[in-house]
Amino acid sequence: MSMLDRRLQVLIDEGRWLRLEREAGRRGVSVGLLVREAIDERFPGDAEQRRAALQAVLDAESMDVPDPEQLHAELEALRSRRQA
């Protein structure tokens, strides 16, 4: 993890603060960590997006697919329809 070198001041309402405090206490972490996690989840960096996309592919259910020759024939048929 990179060194924390920026300070952010955000005003929030009492309800949100209590939710953050409660979750931080439950998990034994700081409110700041929860806010950083929320930022990373909502605005993932390029590496996180690639990792999430890869995980989605790995988690996908298996499915039957035609053999490569049949797929090629289907692709050629679609291409010829587009050109017509």
The first five atom37 places (N, CA, C, CB, O) and aatype in JSON, in Angstrom:
{
  "aatype": [12, 15, 12, 10, 3, 1, 1, 10, 5, 19, 10, 9, 3, 6, 7, 1, 17, 10, 1, 10, 6, 1, 6, 0, 7, 1, 1, 7, 19, 15, 19, 7, 10, 10, 19, 1, 6, 0, 9, 3, 6, 1, 13, 14, 7, 3, 0, 6, 5, 1, 1, 0, 0, 10, 5, 0, 19, 10, 3, 0, 6, 15, 12, 3, 19, 14, 3, 14, 6, 5, 10, 8, 0, 6, 10, 6, 0, 10, 1, 15, 1, 1, 5, 0],
  "atom_mask": [
    [1, 1, 1, 1, 1],
    [1, 1, 1, 1, 1],
    [1, 1, 1, 1, 1],
    [1, 1, 1, 1, 1],
    [1, 1, 1, 1, 1],
    [1, 1, 1, 1, 1],
    [1, 1, 1, 1, 1],
    [1, 1, 1, 1, 1],
    [1, 1, 1, 1, 1],
    [1, 1, 1, 1, 1],
    [1, 1, 1, 1, 1],
    [1, 1, 1, 1, 1],
    [1, 1, 1, 1, 1],
    [1, 1, 1, 1, 1],
    [1, 1, 1, 0, 1],
    [1, 1, 1, 1, 1],
    [1, 1, 1, 1, 1],
    [1, 1, 1, 1, 1],
    [1, 1, 1, 1, 1],
    [1, 1, 1, 1, 1],
    [1, 1, 1, 1, 1],
    [1, 1, 1, 1, 1],
    [1, 1, 1, 1, 1],
    [1, 1, 1, 1, 1],
    [1, 1, 1, 0, 1],
    [1, 1, 1, 1, 1],
    [1, 1, 1, 1, 1],
    [1, 1, 1, 0, 1],
    [1, 1, 1, 1, 1],
    [1, 1, 1, 1, 1],
    [1, 1, 1, 1, 1],
    [1, 1, 1, 0, 1],
    [1, 1, 1, 1, 1],
    [1, 1, 1, 1, 1],
    [1, 1, 1, 1, 1],
    [1, 1, 1, 1, 1],
    [1, 1, 1, 1, 1],
    [1, 1, 1, 1, 1],
    [1, 1, 1, 1, 1],
    [1, 1, 1, 1, 1],
    [1, 1, 1, 1, 1],
    [1, 1, 1, 1, 1],
    [1, 1, 1, 1, 1],
    [1, 1, 1, 1, 1],
    [1, 1, 1, 0, 1],
    [1, 1, 1, 1, 1],
    [1, 1, 1, 1, 1],
    [1, 1, 1, 1, 1],
    [1, 1, 1, 1, 1],
    [1, 1, 1, 1, 1],
    [1, 1, 1, 1, 1],
    [1, 1, 1, 1, 1],
    [1, 1, 1, 1, 1],
    [1, 1, 1, 1, 1],
    [1, 1, 1, 1, 1],
    [1, 1, 1, 1, 1],
    [1, 1, 1, 1, 1],
    [1, 1, 1, 1, 1],
    [1, 1, 1, 1, 1],
    [1, 1, 1, 1, 1],
    [1, 1, 1, 1, 1],
    [1, 1, 1, 1, 1],
    [1, 1, 1, 1, 1],
    [1, 1, 1, 1, 1],
    [1, 1, 1, 1, 1],
    [1, 1, 1, 1, 1],
    [1, 1, 1, 1, 1],
    [1, 1, 1, 1, 1],
    [1, 1, 1, 1, 1],
    [1, 1, 1, 1, 1],
    [1, 1, 1, 1, 1],
    [1, 1, 1, 1, 1],
    [1, 1, 1, 1, 1],
    [1, 1, 1, 1, 1],
    [1, 1, 1, 1, 1],
    [1, 1, 1, 1, 1],
    [1, 1, 1, 1, 1],
    [1, 1, 1, 1, 1],
    [1, 1, 1, 1, 1],
    [1, 1, 1, 1, 1],
    [1, 1, 1, 1, 1],
    [1, 1, 1, 1, 1],
    [1, 1, 1, 1, 1],
    [1, 1, 1, 1, 1]
  ],
  "atom_positions": [
    [[0.84, -1.18, 0.0], [0.0, 0.0, 0.0], [0.88, 1.24, 0.0], [-0.96, 0.0, 1.22], [1.96, 1.25, 0.6]],
    [[0.42, 2.27, -0.68], [1.21, 3.5, -0.75], [1.14, 4.26, 0.57], [0.72, 4.38, -1.91], [0.24, 4.05, 1.38]],
    [[2.12, 5.15, 0.75], [2.14, 5.96, 1.96], [1.0, 6.97, 1.9], [3.51, 6.69, 2.12], [0.74, 7.57, 0.86]],
    [[0.33, 7.15, 3.01], [-0.75, 8.12, 3.08], [-0.15, 9.49, 3.28], [-1.75, 7.78, 4.24], [0.5, 9.75, 4.29]],
    [[-0.36, 10.38, 2.3], [0.28, 11.69, 2.37], [-0.67, 12.84, 2.05], [1.44, 11.74, 1.44], [-0.23, 13.98, 1.9]],
    [[-1.97, 12.56, 1.94], [-2.95, 13.62, 1.68], [-4.03, 13.57, 2.76], [-3.58, 13.46, 0.27], [-4.46, 12.5, 3.19]],
    [[-4.45, 14.74, 3.16], [-5.52, 14.84, 4.17], [-6.78, 15.3, 3.47], [-5.13, 15.81, 5.34], [-6.73, 16.16, 2.59]],
    [[-7.92, 14.73, 3.86], [-9.21, 15.08, 3.29], [-10.17, 15.39, 4.42], [-9.76, 13.94, 2.37], [-10.31, 14.59, 5.35]],
    [[-10.83, 16.53, 4.35], [-11.83, 16.86, 5.36], [-13.19, 16.87, 4.68], [-11.53, 18.25, 6.05], [-13.41, 17.59, 3.71]],
    [[-14.09, 16.05, 5.21], [-15.43, 15.93, 4.64], [-16.44, 16.06, 5.77], [-15.61, 14.58, 3.89], [-16.29, 15.43, 6.81]],
    [[-17.45, 16.87, 5.56], [-18.52, 17.0, 6.54], [-19.62, 16.01, 6.19], [-19.07, 18.46, 6.58], [-20.06, 15.94, 5.05]],
    [[-20.06, 15.23, 7.19], [-21.14, 14.27, 6.98], [-22.16, 14.43, 8.11], [-20.59, 12.81, 6.93], [-21.87, 15.04, 9.14]],
    [[-23.34, 13.9, 7.9], [-24.38, 13.99, 8.91], [-24.16, 12.94, 10.0], [-25.77, 13.82, 8.27], [-23.35, 12.02, 9.86]],
    [[-24.89, 13.1, 11.08], [-24.74, 12.23, 12.25], [-25.02, 10.76, 11.92], [-25.68, 12.69, 13.36], [-24.32, 9.87, 12.4]],
    [[-26.04, 10.52, 11.12], [-26.39, 9.14, 10.78], [-25.26, 8.41, 10.06], [0.0, 0.0, 0.0], [-24.95, 7.26, 10.38]],
    [[-24.66, 9.08, 9.09], [-23.53, 8.46, 8.38], [-22.34, 8.24, 9.31], [-23.1, 9.33, 7.17], [-21.69, 7.2, 9.26]],
    [[-22.07, 9.22, 10.17], [-20.96, 9.08, 11.11], [-21.17, 7.87, 12.03], [-20.8, 10.37, 11.94], [-20.24, 7.1, 12.27]],
    [[-22.39, 7.73, 12.53], [-22.67, 6.61, 13.41], [-22.52, 5.27, 12.69], [-24.08, 6.73, 13.99], [-22.01, 4.31, 13.26]],
    [[-22.95, 5.21, 11.44], [-22.78, 3.98, 10.65], [-21.31, 3.65, 10.47], [-23.46, 4.11, 9.27], [-20.9, 2.5, 10.61]],
    [[-20.5, 4.68, 10.17], [-19.06, 4.46, 10.02], [-18.42, 4.01, 11.32], [-18.38, 5.74, 9.52], [-17.64, 3.06, 11.34]],
    [[-18.76, 4.69, 12.41], [-18.2, 4.31, 13.71], [-18.58, 2.89, 14.11], [-18.67, 5.28, 14.77], [-17.74, 2.13, 14.6]],
    [[-19.82, 2.55, 13.89], [-20.3, 1.22, 14.25], [-19.57, 0.14, 13.45], [-21.82, 1.11, 14.01], [-19.12, -0.86, 14.01]],
    [[-19.44, 0.34, 12.15], [-18.75, -0.64, 11.31], [-17.27, -0.7, 11.63], [-18.94, -0.3, 9.83], [-16.69, -1.78, 11.67]],
    [[-16.65, 0.44, 11.87], [-15.24, 0.46, 12.23], [-15.02, -0.31, 13.53], [-14.73, 1.91, 12.37], [-14.07, -1.08, 13.63]],
    [[-15.87, -0.09, 14.5], [-15.75, -0.82, 15.75], [-15.96, -2.31, 15.58], [0.0, 0.0, 0.0], [-15.24, -3.12, 16.17]],
    [[-16.95, -2.67, 14.78], [-17.24, -4.08, 14.53], [-16.04, -4.79, 13.9], [-18.45, -4.22, 13.62], [-15.72, -5.92, 14.26]],
    [[-15.39, -4.1, 12.96], [-14.26, -4.7, 12.24], [-12.91, -4.44, 12.91], [-14.22, -4.18, 10.82], [-11.91, -5.06, 12.54]],
    [[-12.88, -3.55, 13.87], [-11.63, -3.23, 14.54], [-10.67, -2.44, 13.65], [0.0, 0.0, 0.0], [-9.46, -2.65, 13.69]],
    [[-11.23, -1.53, 12.85], [-10.42, -0.69, 11.96], [-10.8, 0.76, 12.17], [-10.6, -1.11, 10.47], [-11.74, 1.06, 12.9]],
    [[-10.07, 1.65, 11.53], [-10.37, 3.08, 11.66], [-11.47, 3.49, 10.68], [-9.1, 3.92, 11.42], [-11.71, 2.84, 9.67]],
    [[-12.13, 4.6, 11.03], [-13.12, 5.18, 10.12], [-12.43, 5.58, 8.82], [-13.82, 6.42, 10.78], [-13.0, 5.43, 7.74]],
    [[-11.2, 6.1, 8.92], [-10.46, 6.48, 7.71], [-10.27, 5.32, 6.76], [0.0, 0.0, 0.0], [-10.38, 5.48, 5.55]],
    [[-9.98, 4.13, 7.31], [-9.82, 2.95, 6.46], [-11.12, 2.63, 5.74], [-9.36, 1.73, 7.28], [-11.11, 2.29, 4.55]],
    [[-12.24, 2.73, 6.45], [-13.53, 2.48, 5.81], [-13.77, 3.45, 4.65], [-14.67, 2.59, 6.82], [-14.26, 3.05, 3.6]],
    [[-13.44, 4.71, 4.85], [-13.62, 5.71, 3.8], [-12.72, 5.4, 2.61], [-13.34, 7.13, 4.34], [-13.16, 5.5, 1.47]],
    [[-11.45, 5.03, 2.87], [-10.55, 4.67, 1.76], [-11.06, 3.45, 1.01], [-9.14, 4.41, 2.29], [-10.98, 3.4, -0.22]],
    [[-11.58, 2.46, 1.73], [-12.14, 1.28, 1.07], [-13.35, 1.64, 0.21], [-12.55, 0.22, 2.11], [-13.51, 1.13, -0.9]],
    [[-14.19, 2.54, 0.72], [-15.37, 2.97, -0.04], [-14.95, 3.69, -1.32], [-16.26, 3.88, 0.82], [-15.56, 3.49, -2.37]],
    [[-13.93, 4.51, -1.23], [-13.43, 5.21, -2.42], [-12.9, 4.2, -3.43], [-12.31, 6.22, -2.04], [-13.21, 4.29, -4.62]],
    [[-12.1, 3.24, -2.97], [-11.53, 2.23, -3.87], [-12.61, 1.39, -4.53], [-10.57, 1.33, -3.12], [-12.49, 1.02, -5.7]],
    [[-13.68, 1.08, -3.78], [-14.76, 0.27, -4.34], [-15.56, 1.06, -5.38], [-15.69, -0.22, -3.23], [-15.91, 0.54, -6.43]],
    [[-15.85, 2.31, -5.07], [-16.69, 3.14, -5.97], [-15.91, 3.65, -7.17], [-17.27, 4.33, -5.2], [-16.47, 3.78, -8.26]],
    [[-14.61, 3.94, -6.99], [-13.78, 4.49, -8.05], [-12.5, 3.66, -8.19], [-13.44, 5.97, -7.77], [-11.42, 4.12, -7.82]],
    [[-12.63, 2.44, -8.72], [-11.45, 1.57, -8.79], [-10.42, 2.11, -9.77], [-11.86, 0.15, -9.2], [-10.76, 2.73, -10.78]],
    [[-9.16, 1.88, -9.46], [-8.09, 2.23, -10.38], [-8.02, 1.19, -11.49], [0.0, 0.0, 0.0], [-8.75, 0.2, -11.46]],
    [[-7.15, 1.4, -12.45], [-7.04, 0.48, -13.58], [-6.74, -0.95, -13.14], [-5.97, 0.96, -14.52], [-7.33, -1.89, -13.66]],
    [[-5.83, -1.11, -12.2], [-5.46, -2.46, -11.74], [-6.65, -3.15, -11.09], [-4.28, -2.4, -10.75], [-6.89, -4.33, -11.32]],
    [[-7.41, -2.41, -10.28], [-8.57, -3.0, -9.63], [-9.64, -3.38, -10.65], [-9.15, -2.04, -8.59], [-10.29, -4.42, -10.51]],
    [[-9.84, -2.54, -11.66], [-10.83, -2.86, -12.69], [-10.45, -4.12, -13.45], [-10.99, -1.68, -13.66], [-11.29, -4.97, -13.71]],
    [[-9.17, -4.24, -13.8], [-8.72, -5.45, -14.5], [-8.88, -6.67, -13.62], [-7.25, -5.31, -14.95], [-9.31, -7.73, -14.08]],
    [[-8.53, -6.54, -12.35], [-8.65, -7.66, -11.42], [-10.11, -8.07, -11.27], [-8.07, -7.28, -10.04], [-10.42, -9.26, -11.26]],
    [[-11.01, -7.1, -11.17], [-12.44, -7.4, -11.03], [-12.98, -8.05, -12.3], [-13.23, -6.12, -10.73], [-13.79, -8.98, -12.23]],
    [[-12.53, -7.57, -13.46], [-12.99, -8.17, -14.72], [-12.5, -9.61, -14.84], [-12.48, -7.35, -15.92], [-13.26, -10.49, -15.26]],
    [[-11.26, -9.85, -14.47], [-10.73, -11.21, -14.51], [-11.49, -12.11, -13.55], [-9.24, -11.21, -14.16], [-11.83, -13.24, -13.9]],
    [[-11.78, -11.62, -12.37], [-12.51, -12.43, -11.4], [-13.91, -12.74, -11.91], [-12.59, -11.71, -10.06], [-14.41, -13.85, -11.7]],
    [[-14.55, -11.78, -12.58], [-15.89, -12.02, -13.13], [-15.83, -13.13, -14.18], [-16.46, -10.73, -13.75], [-16.74, -13.96, -14.25]],
    [[-14.79, -13.14, -15.0], [-14.64, -14.21, -16.01], [-14.42, -15.54, -15.31], [-13.46, -13.9, -16.96], [-15.03, -16.55, -15.68]],
    [[-13.56, -15.56, -14.31], [-13.28, -16.81, -13.6], [-14.5, -17.32, -12.85], [-12.12, -16.61, -12.63], [-14.66, -18.54, -12.7]],
    [[-15.35, -16.43, -12.38], [-16.54, -16.82, -11.63], [-17.71, -17.2, -12.52], [-16.95, -15.7, -10.71], [-18.71, -17.74, -12.03]],
    [[-17.61, -16.93, -13.82], [-18.73, -17.21, -14.74], [-18.98, -18.71, -14.81], [-18.44, -16.64, -16.15], [-18.06, -19.52, -14.72]],
    [[-20.25, -19.06, -14.99], [-20.61, -20.46, -15.12], [-20.11, -21.01, -16.45], [-22.13, -20.65, -15.0], [-20.04, -20.3, -17.45]],
    [[-19.77, -22.28, -16.43], [-19.34, -22.94, -17.67], [-20.52, -23.03, -18.62], [-18.75, -24.35, -17.38], [-21.67, -23.1, -18.2]],
    [[-20.21, -23.04, -19.92], [-21.27, -23.18, -20.91], [-20.73, -23.94, -22.1], [-21.81, -21.8, -21.35], [-19.53, -23.92, -22.39]],
    [[-21.63, -24.62, -22.79], [-21.23, -25.35, -23.98], [-21.02, -24.37, -25.12], [-22.29, -26.42, -24.36], [-21.8, -23.43, -25.29]],
    [[-19.98, -24.58, -25.9], [-19.71, -23.75, -27.07], [-19.46, -24.66, -28.26], [-18.49, -22.8, -26.82], [-18.97, -25.78, -28.1]],
    [[-19.8, -24.18, -29.45], [-19.54, -24.99, -30.65], [-18.05, -25.14, -30.9], [-20.22, -24.36, -31.88], [-17.23, -24.42, -30.33]],
    [[-17.71, -26.1, -31.76], [-16.3, -26.27, -32.1], [-15.84, -25.09, -32.95], [-16.06, -27.61, -32.86], [-16.68, -24.39, -33.52]],
    [[-14.54, -24.84, -33.07], [-14.02, -23.67, -33.79], [-14.5, -23.58, -35.24], [-12.52, -23.71, -33.77], [-14.75, -22.48, -35.72]],
    [[-14.62, -24.7, -35.93], [-15.08, -24.64, -37.33], [-16.51, -24.11, -37.42], [-15.01, -26.03, -37.97], [-16.82, -23.31, -38.3]],
    [[-17.37, -24.55, -36.51], [-18.75, -24.09, -36.51], [-18.81, -22.6, -36.15], [-19.6, -24.91, -35.53], [-19.57, -21.85, -36.75]],
    [[-18.0, -22.18, -35.19], [-17.96, -20.76, -34.83], [-17.5, -19.92, -36.02], [-17.03, -20.54, -33.64], [-18.04, -18.84, -36.27]],
    [[-16.5, -20.4, -36.74], [-16.0, -19.69, -37.91], [-17.1, -19.56, -38.97], [-14.77, -20.42, -38.51], [-17.27, -18.5, -39.57]],
    [[-17.83, -20.63, -39.2], [-18.92, -20.6, -40.18], [-19.99, -19.59, -39.76], [-19.54, -22.02, -40.35], [-20.5, -18.84, -40.6]],
    [[-20.33, -19.57, -38.48], [-21.33, -18.61, -37.99], [-20.85, -17.17, -38.17], [-21.66, -18.88, -36.52], [-21.62, -16.29, -38.55]],
    [[-19.59, -16.94, -37.89], [-19.02, -15.6, -38.04], [-19.04, -15.18, -39.51], [-17.58, -15.56, -37.5], [-19.39, -14.04, -39.82]],
    [[-18.67, -16.06, -40.4], [-18.69, -15.74, -41.83], [-20.11, -15.44, -42.3], [-18.11, -16.91, -42.66], [-20.32, -14.53, -43.1]],
    [[-21.09, -16.19, -41.8], [-22.48, -15.94, -42.17], [-22.92, -14.57, -41.7], [-23.39, -17.02, -41.58], [-23.59, -13.85, -42.44]],
    [[-22.56, -14.19, -40.5], [-22.9, -12.86, -39.98], [-22.23, -11.76, -40.79], [-22.5, -12.74, -38.52], [-22.85, -10.74, -41.09]],
    [[-20.96, -11.96, -41.14], [-20.25, -10.97, -41.94], [-20.9, -10.8, -43.31], [-18.79, -11.36, -42.11], [-21.03, -9.67, -43.79]],
    [[-21.3, -11.89, -43.94], [-21.9, -11.79, -45.28], [-23.25, -11.09, -45.21], [-22.06, -13.2, -45.92], [-23.63, -10.39, -46.15]],
    [[-24.0, -11.27, -44.12], [-25.28, -10.56, -43.96], [-25.06, -9.06, -43.8], [-26.06, -11.11, -42.76], [-25.85, -8.26, -44.3]],
    [[-24.0, -8.69, -43.1], [-23.71, -7.27, -42.88], [-23.33, -6.58, -44.18], [-22.6, -7.1, -41.86], [-23.69, -5.42, -44.39]],
    [[-22.6, -7.27, -45.04], [-22.12, -6.68, -46.3], [-23.23, -6.6, -47.33], [-20.96, -7.5, -46.86], [-23.12, -5.82, -48.29]],
    [[-24.3, -7.36, -47.18], [-25.38, -7.38, -48.17], [-26.3, -6.2, -48.03], [-26.18, -8.66, -48.07], [-27.26, -6.07, -48.79]]
  ]
}
